[in-house]
Amino acid sequence: MTPLTQADISAEIAERHAYYDSRVAAGAARLDSPLLDFAPYRSSILRHPTKNPRLVDPETIELVSPAFGQRDVAAVESDLTVQHSGEPLGERMTVSGRVLDGEGRPVRHQLVEIWQANSSGRYIHQRDQHPAPLDPNFTGAGRCITDDDGGYSFTTVKPGAYPWKNHVNAWRPAHIHFSVFGTAFTQRLVTQMYFPNDPLFPLDPIYQSIPDQAARDRLVSRYDHESSVSEWSLGYRWDIVLTGARATWFEPDGSEA
């Protein structure tokens, strides 16, 4: 079987987006969520849900799940650049924003976690074996609790793009994974934040699996000079909206990293 090229994948993306646009033009509702069986994202063909969700008793699950409160999370955990004896390599940045409900109200005292590749595009994970250097001073994970205004803030380094096995010469745009926990593990939501003007956006089938451009745009942070720290870090802002017409896209369970 001939390996798929980026041109093959890009043609499939264009075909599926054109079909979506034609449906919207004919009166169908716009989609803020990804197409779960999006063929250009090859593993979604086999991994997408094919049966109705099972109803479970959330209280039963919560009895054996860990619980986090504000006292369990130290302030230093939001700074990914001070977790080791030396400083990590890369462009230092401050990522901040607010967690909001669909009415624009702050979601207070919310556990937010992030994880990411290092500045070379490498994760500390046994399955990530592509030839980019690991950084001994960067683990790539942090967490914080939102304040009374729903605000969060992390200090980290900008992640690099990295290759993956979807097709020949496939690269993922630089991104940071975000996890929002609600009040229990059964309410956990996971999403990804991207950076402005990434040239890999049109080529990435995971990003493009969301057919609506406005919904994709809501995953992209913006440069924010006011949150940049003089002689220290550049600032990016990104709000997470949990519900409503402008909700942030969240990954289905079992999504690709």
PyMOL commands that set and color helices and strands:
alter all, ss='L'
color gray80, all
select helices_A, chain A and resi 6-25+44-47+58-62+70-72+75-78+185-187+201-203+205-208+213-217+225-227
alter helices_A, ss='H'
color red, helices_A
select strands_A, chain A and resi 92-100+111-116+141-145+151-157+162-164+170-172+175-180+189-194+222-223+234-237+240-241
alter strands_A, ss='S'
color yellow, strands_A
deselect
rebuild
show_as cartoon
